[in-house]
Amino acid sequence: MAIDLTGGIDPTREYMFAERPSDPEMRDSVSFWVFDDRGRVGLPRVGIEAVASNWDQHSIQVNVAFPDGRVYRLRDEGKSRPTEGHDGKPTVLGGGPLAFECVKPFGVWTMSFDGKAVETSSADLAAGRKDGPLVDLRFEVEATLAVPPWVQGALQADAASALETSVEGDLMGGDRYEQLFRATGSVRVAGQEHALTGSGLRIRRQGVRRLEGFWGHCWQSALFPSGRAFGYIAYPPRPDGRPTFNEGYLFDPDSAGDGDLIPARVVEAPWLTRLLPRGEDVSVVLETAAGTERIEGETVLSTHDITDPSEVPAEMLAKMANWTFPALQQAGVRYRWRGEEAYGMLERSSPMDKITR
């Protein structure tokens, strides 16, 4: 019996908004995390945020990182592309040099980029330095979905309650799910071509997202050669003691390759306390009804976003009051679990006053 890769979600949910939404805060978003299975190159988040208030221009984020510390990144806006795909349906989300396409709902997606990016390094980004020369960058990825989608709040009653009654729902940004995949593709940068075979994570989100008041998070996932997988998102304890979102899953397919997501929660998470380029222990412990599972992890490539308040638009600063953007790390991790090894993703953040430099 084959894995149900739809998770019961209507396949049309994979399609983009064909027209500008009436709500100016509504957004359409796709992002990929992709890692070579030999750890030679990683794309620790490439994404598009299409916001109705600026529908003609879509926000683009690109990260390409190497284990020797090189990073190529882009933060820009690009002219929006038509959403109509090869079959006439709204299957494309594109802005400027970056595009995602749903080739088959819950089956195959592609990502492509052909443009320029800033050449920098993991060490410079961790120190808050973002400048560098513009270089040519091109990549193509084909993603074949491999694990049932995880809809946040669908596995644990307390997690669903946290999304409905607290700020975490605003931070998630509405209707959101993520799904692990197998990947093939290539990256060409600085005159060198790098073939890529490995795995990654796709995030699909439509809704209104508000980040004011964000106080940090930890998010990890990976797909192993056997088909086993894990993922979770957790927010650190709140100063007022209120419950926070903490939900995840394990996936352990049977001999026929079938199975469902096993609900889990984090009991030990690698919260962000230091800004290290790579080589940090980021192991995690997840708890299920059957017991606990420890998944060992070490960062092998990394990017950071350290936001200078002088770079933030005045209208956003006015909303933030005394709050400031947390430090953000987006990284590739070598995970080990039950005798297997795989490369997967890590994103985490923390207020700067919680960071030890």
C-alpha positions as a printed NumPy array, in Angstrom:
array([[  0.   ,   0.   ,   0.   ],
       [  1.424,   3.405,  -1.007],
       [  1.846,   6.333,   1.374],
       [ -1.012,   8.838,   1.241],
       [  1.024,  11.888,   0.27 ],
       [ -2.027,  14.167,   0.351],
       [ -2.723,  13.637,   4.053],
       [ -6.384,  14.117,   3.166],
       [ -5.794,  17.699,   1.96 ],
       [ -7.709,  18.823,  -1.152],
       [ -5.181,  18.816,  -4.046],
       [ -6.371,  22.272,  -5.15 ],
       [ -4.807,  23.624,  -1.942],
       [ -1.495,  23.229,  -3.764],
       [ -2.494,  25.93 ,  -6.277],
       [ -1.562,  29.607,  -5.957],
       [ -3.906,  32.565,  -5.704],
       [ -4.734,  33.267,  -9.34 ],
       [ -5.585,  36.899,  -8.547],
       [ -4.641,  39.484,  -5.941],
       [ -6.528,  38.706,  -2.676],
       [ -8.895,  41.396,  -1.42 ],
       [ -7.309,  41.424,   2.047],
       [ -4.117,  43.531,   1.708],
       [ -2.392,  41.428,   4.418],
       [ -3.139,  38.079,   2.768],
       [ -0.082,  36.295,   1.441],
       [  0.804,  33.313,  -0.705],
       [  4.073,  31.561,   0.092],
       [  6.237,  28.645,  -0.986],
       [  9.664,  27.794,   0.381],
       [ 12.156,  24.945,  -0.03 ],
       [ 15.038,  23.671,   2.067],
       [ 17.346,  21.388,   0.041],
       [ 20.487,  19.454,   1.018],
       [ 22.878,  17.274,  -0.93 ],
       [ 23.069,  13.757,   0.522],
       [ 26.864,  14.015,   0.752],
       [ 26.785,  17.377,   2.514],
       [ 28.537,  19.21 ,  -0.323],
       [ 26.   ,  22.016,  -0.742],
       [ 22.795,  23.179,   0.886],
       [ 19.976,  25.618,   0.235],
       [ 18.86 ,  26.493,   3.787],
       [ 15.623,  28.198,   2.781],
       [ 14.729,  29.607,  -0.585],
       [ 11.306,  31.228,  -0.598],
       [  8.808,  33.675,  -2.028],
       [  6.342,  35.766,  -0.024],
       [  3.599,  37.255,  -2.206],
       [  1.641,  39.848,  -0.194],
       [ -1.572,  41.303,  -1.606],
       [ -0.622,  44.893,  -0.729],
       [  2.389,  44.615,  -3.071],
       [  1.09 ,  42.047,  -5.553],
       [  3.161,  43.258,  -8.513],
       [  6.396,  42.596,  -6.608],
       [  7.098,  39.457,  -4.58 ],
       [  9.644,  39.233,  -1.764],
       [ 12.476,  36.774,  -2.428],
       [ 14.841,  35.014,  -0.048],
       [ 17.718,  32.868,  -1.341],
       [ 20.376,  31.058,   0.701],
       [ 23.037,  28.802,  -0.822],
       [ 25.732,  27.595,   1.572],
       [ 28.786,  25.343,   1.503],
       [ 30.55 ,  23.501,   4.33 ],
       [ 33.731,  25.541,   3.731],
       [ 31.853,  28.63 ,   4.939],
       [ 30.909,  30.227,   1.613],
       [ 27.397,  31.652,   1.422],
       [ 25.478,  33.214,  -1.467],
       [ 22.328,  35.067,  -0.455],
       [ 19.68 ,  37.393,  -1.819],
       [ 17.019,  39.478,  -0.095],
       [ 15.082,  41.362,  -2.76 ],
       [ 11.793,  41.933,  -4.504],
       [ 11.13 ,  40.656,  -8.009],
       [  8.419,  41.344, -10.551],
       [  5.65 ,  38.815, -10.078],
       [  5.214,  36.176, -12.776],
       [  1.935,  34.827, -14.193],
       [  0.571,  32.003, -12.039],
       [ -0.66 ,  29.97 , -15.005],
       [  1.358,  26.775, -15.474],
       [  1.756,  24.306, -18.303],
       [ -1.753,  22.894, -17.713],
       [ -3.452,  26.294, -17.508],
       [ -3.969,  26.09 , -13.73 ],
       [ -2.449,  28.522, -11.171],
       [  0.517,  26.291, -10.362],
       [  3.359,  28.865, -10.515],
       [  4.6  ,  31.276,  -7.861],
       [  7.409,  33.372,  -9.257],
       [  9.136,  36.658,  -8.634],
       [ 12.05 ,  38.008, -10.657],
       [ 14.687,  35.283, -11.047],
       [ 12.999,  32.758,  -8.722],
       [ 10.065,  30.446,  -9.465],
       [  8.288,  27.462,  -7.922],
       [  5.903,  25.227,  -9.85 ],
       [  3.524,  22.51 ,  -8.741],
       [  3.945,  19.891, -11.479],
       [  1.681,  17.372,  -9.702],
       [ -0.164,  18.21 ,  -6.471],
       [  1.43 ,  16.358,  -3.554],
       [  3.655,  14.616,  -6.07 ],
       [  6.293,  16.721,  -7.83 ],
       [  7.365,  20.356,  -7.477],
       [ 10.202,  22.287,  -9.101],
       [ 12.251,  25.32 ,  -8.092],
       [ 14.507,  27.402, -10.338],
       [ 16.635,  30.514,  -9.987],
       [ 18.769,  32.373, -12.538],
       [ 20.155,  35.673, -11.329],
       [ 22.688,  37.234,  -8.991],
       [ 23.373,  36.905,  -5.262],
       [ 25.669,  38.481,  -2.686],
       [ 28.832,  36.507,  -1.986],
       [ 29.546,  36.352,   1.736],
       [ 30.412,  33.813,   4.443],
       [ 28.898,  32.065,   7.455],
       [ 31.313,  33.897,   9.76 ],
       [ 30.483,  37.334,   8.351],
       [ 26.731,  36.736,   8.619],
       [ 27.064,  35.539,  12.218],
       [ 28.888,  38.819,  12.926],
       [ 26.109,  40.839,  11.288],
       [ 28.061,  41.683,   8.105],
       [ 25.913,  41.207,   4.975],
       [ 27.776,  43.075,   2.215],
       [ 29.74 ,  41.473,  -0.598],
       [ 30.122,  41.364,  -4.365],
       [ 27.269,  40.264,  -6.622],
       [ 27.956,  37.   ,  -8.45 ],
       [ 26.026,  34.895, -10.936],
       [ 23.96 ,  32.136,  -9.345],
       [ 21.778,  29.511, -10.95 ],
       [ 20.059,  26.462,  -9.531],
       [ 17.345,  23.985, -10.454],
       [ 15.692,  21.456,  -8.135],
       [ 13.054,  18.805,  -8.721],
       [ 11.305,  17.65 ,  -5.553],
       [  9.45 ,  14.336,  -5.316],
       [  7.299,  14.286,  -2.178],
       [  8.056,  11.326,   0.094],
       [  6.322,  11.736,   3.498],
       [  2.725,  12.658,   4.406],
       [  2.266,  16.406,   4.924],
       [  2.285,  17.76 ,   8.45 ],
       [ -0.441,  20.317,   9.153],
       [  0.558,  22.267,  12.237],
       [ -1.829,  21.671,  15.126],
       [ -3.308,  18.494,  13.621],
       [ -1.445,  15.98 ,  15.794],
       [ -1.775,  17.278,  19.363],
       [ -4.829,  18.853,  20.99 ],
       [ -2.749,  21.265,  23.08 ],
       [ -0.828,  22.366,  19.967],
       [ -4.074,  23.118,  18.144],
       [ -5.247,  25.138,  21.14 ],
       [ -2.009,  27.142,  21.186],
       [ -2.487,  28.129,  17.539],
       [ -6.093,  29.173,  18.136],
       [ -5.679,  31.132,  21.35 ],
       [ -2.183,  32.657,  21.315],
       [  0.216,  34.671,  19.193],
       [  1.728,  31.501,  17.676],
       [ -1.192,  31.309,  15.236],
       [ -0.286,  34.741,  13.868],
       [  3.376,  33.714,  13.663],
       [  2.533,  30.584,  11.652],
       [  0.689,  32.71 ,   9.14 ],
       [ -2.617,  30.936,   8.638],
       [ -3.178,  27.757,   6.649],
       [  0.227,  26.065,   6.626],
       [  1.686,  22.616,   6.044],
       [  5.115,  21.2  ,   5.339],
       [  6.308,  18.042,   3.601],
       [  9.622,  16.24 ,   3.146],
       [ 10.858,  15.223,  -0.302],
       [ 13.63 ,  13.561,  -2.299],
       [ 15.576,  15.988,  -4.485],
       [ 17.678,  16.105,  -7.622],
       [ 19.165,  19.161,  -9.26 ],
       [ 22.211,  21.35 ,  -9.666],
       [ 23.752,  24.571,  -8.387],
       [ 26.056,  26.73 , -10.503],
       [ 27.935,  29.563,  -8.798],
       [ 31.336,  31.219,  -9.15 ],
       [ 31.882,  29.338, -12.406],
       [ 31.441,  25.883, -10.853],
       [ 28.636,  23.376, -11.322],
       [ 27.548,  21.241,  -8.362],
       [ 25.243,  18.279,  -8.996],
       [ 22.796,  17.647,  -6.196],
       [ 20.948,  14.537,  -5.047],
       [ 19.445,  14.499,  -1.613],
       [ 16.35 ,  15.568,   0.268],
       [ 14.54 ,  18.598,   1.533],
       [ 11.466,  20.213,   3.013],
       [  8.675,  22.12 ,   1.268],
       [  6.45 ,  24.629,   3.062],
       [  3.124,  25.787,   1.655],
       [  1.332,  28.67 ,   3.351],
       [ -1.605,  30.953,   2.566],
       [ -2.907,  33.407,   5.099],
       [ -2.202,  36.529,   7.127],
       [  1.08 ,  36.473,   9.   ],
       [  2.115,  38.853,  11.775],
       [  5.574,  38.649,  13.32 ],
       [  5.385,  41.419,  15.916],
       [  6.187,  40.012,  19.351],
       [  8.095,  36.992,  18.039],
       [ 10.278,  35.743,  20.911],
       [ 12.11 ,  32.843,  19.309],
       [ 11.598,  29.303,  18.053],
       [ 13.306,  26.048,  17.091],
       [ 12.398,  24.024,  13.973],
       [ 14.104,  20.877,  12.653],
       [ 13.385,  18.056,  10.211],
       [ 15.106,  15.418,   8.084],
       [ 14.354,  12.468,   5.804],
       [ 16.604,   9.409,   6.148],
       [ 17.573,   6.867,   3.44 ],
       [ 15.218,   4.176,   4.823],
       [ 12.243,   6.544,   4.615],
       [ 12.216,   7.321,   8.334],
       [ 11.748,  10.994,   9.096],
       [ 11.097,  13.518,  11.832],
       [ 10.043,  17.105,  12.195],
       [  8.834,  19.582,  14.794],
       [  8.359,  23.242,  15.63 ],
       [  8.553,  24.545,  19.184],
       [  8.54 ,  27.946,  20.857],
       [ 10.508,  28.557,  24.057],
       [  8.748,  29.009,  27.404],
       [  6.923,  32.326,  27.776],
       [  7.845,  34.719,  30.582],
       [  4.216,  34.688,  31.769],
       [  4.175,  30.885,  32.   ],
       [  1.424,  30.42 ,  29.406],
       [  1.62 ,  27.261,  27.242],
       [  3.486,  27.52 ,  23.957],
       [  3.218,  25.623,  20.684],
       [  5.227,  22.38 ,  20.796],
       [  4.365,  19.761,  18.195],
       [  6.227,  17.341,  15.982],
       [  6.171,  13.895,  14.478],
       [  8.14 ,  10.784,  13.7  ],
       [  7.607,   8.779,  10.519],
       [  8.592,   5.112,  10.492],
       [  7.143,   3.367,   7.411],
       [  6.376,  -0.357,   7.456],
       [  7.902,  -2.963,   5.146],
       [  5.486,  -1.926,   2.411],
       [  6.618,   1.68 ,   2.725],
       [  3.343,   2.829,   4.251],
       [  2.604,   4.603,   7.503],
       [  1.202,   7.652,   9.251],
       [  2.845,  10.502,  11.109],
       [  3.384,   9.575,  14.768],
       [  2.53 ,  12.519,  17.074],
       [  5.47 ,  13.787,  19.114],
       [  6.56 ,  16.698,  21.244],
       [  9.994,  18.093,  22.06 ],
       [ 11.488,  17.457,  25.493],
       [ 15.005,  18.703,  24.678],
       [ 15.532,  21.335,  21.968],
       [ 18.733,  23.123,  20.872],
       [ 17.558,  26.69 ,  21.51 ],
       [ 19.695,  29.391,  19.913],
       [ 22.133,  30.858,  22.464],
       [ 25.286,  31.391,  20.363],
       [ 25.972,  32.593,  16.814],
       [ 28.307,  29.908,  15.493],
       [ 28.979,  29.447,  11.768],
       [ 28.945,  25.628,  12.024],
       [ 30.106,  22.647,  14.078],
       [ 27.523,  23.048,  16.875],
       [ 25.718,  20.185,  18.601],
       [ 22.012,  20.58 ,  17.765],
       [ 20.719,  17.189,  18.905],
       [ 17.037,  16.922,  19.804],
       [ 14.915,  14.585,  21.941],
       [ 11.323,  13.876,  20.905],
       [  8.709,  12.119,  23.004],
       [  5.891,   9.931,  21.644],
       [  3.361,   7.672,  23.338],
       [  5.894,   4.834,  22.902],
       [  8.804,   6.643,  24.587],
       [ 11.598,   9.055,  23.693],
       [ 13.874,   9.214,  20.649],
       [ 17.187,  11.075,  20.572],
       [ 18.307,  12.331,  17.17 ],
       [ 21.9  ,  13.519,  17.073],
       [ 22.737,  16.571,  14.995],
       [ 25.657,  18.836,  14.125],
       [ 25.538,  21.965,  11.963],
       [ 27.636,  21.632,   8.784],
       [ 26.659,  24.81 ,   6.931],
       [ 24.868,  27.902,   8.097],
       [ 23.471,  31.364,   7.464],
       [ 22.353,  34.029,   9.942],
       [ 20.141,  37.099,   9.749],
       [ 21.033,  39.769,  12.294],
       [ 18.691,  42.724,  11.805],
       [ 19.915,  46.269,  12.381],
       [ 16.979,  48.435,  13.58 ],
       [ 18.142,  51.201,  11.213],
       [ 17.252,  48.885,   8.302],
       [ 13.639,  48.391,   9.452],
       [ 10.935,  50.605,   7.818],
       [  9.611,  53.304,  10.138],
       [  6.005,  52.035,   9.952],
       [  7.129,  48.601,  11.147],
       [  9.217,  50.072,  13.976],
       [  6.148,  51.981,  15.155],
       [  4.239,  48.709,  15.518],
       [  7.077,  47.01 ,  17.371],
       [  7.256,  49.374,  20.377],
       [ 10.159,  48.063,  22.454],
       [ 10.35 ,  44.739,  20.601],
       [ 13.209,  44.023,  18.179],
       [ 13.814,  41.319,  15.601],
       [ 15.444,  38.201,  17.05 ],
       [ 18.649,  36.71 ,  15.693],
       [ 17.833,  34.044,  13.103],
       [ 19.854,  31.015,  12.006],
       [ 19.025,  28.876,   8.966],
       [ 21.334,  25.892,   8.648],
       [ 22.073,  22.445,   7.278],
       [ 22.601,  19.677,   9.817],
       [ 24.124,  16.2  ,   9.698],
       [ 21.631,  14.053,  11.625],
       [ 22.145,  10.523,  12.984],
       [ 19.25 ,   8.346,  14.106],
       [ 18.97 ,   4.589,  14.575],
       [ 22.206,   3.914,  12.722],
       [ 21.34 ,   6.127,   9.73 ],
       [ 22.728,   9.474,   8.617],
       [ 20.996,  12.237,   6.681],
       [ 21.312,  15.957,   6.034],
       [ 18.357,  18.087,   7.03 ],
       [ 17.263,  21.521,   8.122],
       [ 17.398,  23.701,  11.206],
       [ 15.888,  27.122,  11.746],
       [ 15.932,  28.81 ,  15.118],
       [ 15.804,  32.277,  16.582],
       [ 16.234,  34.077,  19.866],
       [ 16.184,  37.658,  21.151],
       [ 19.598,  39.26 ,  20.957],
       [ 19.709,  39.706,  24.749],
       [ 19.628,  35.904,  25.044],
       [ 22.626,  35.462,  22.749],
       [ 26.155,  34.863,  24.08 ],
       [ 28.665,  36.081,  21.522]])
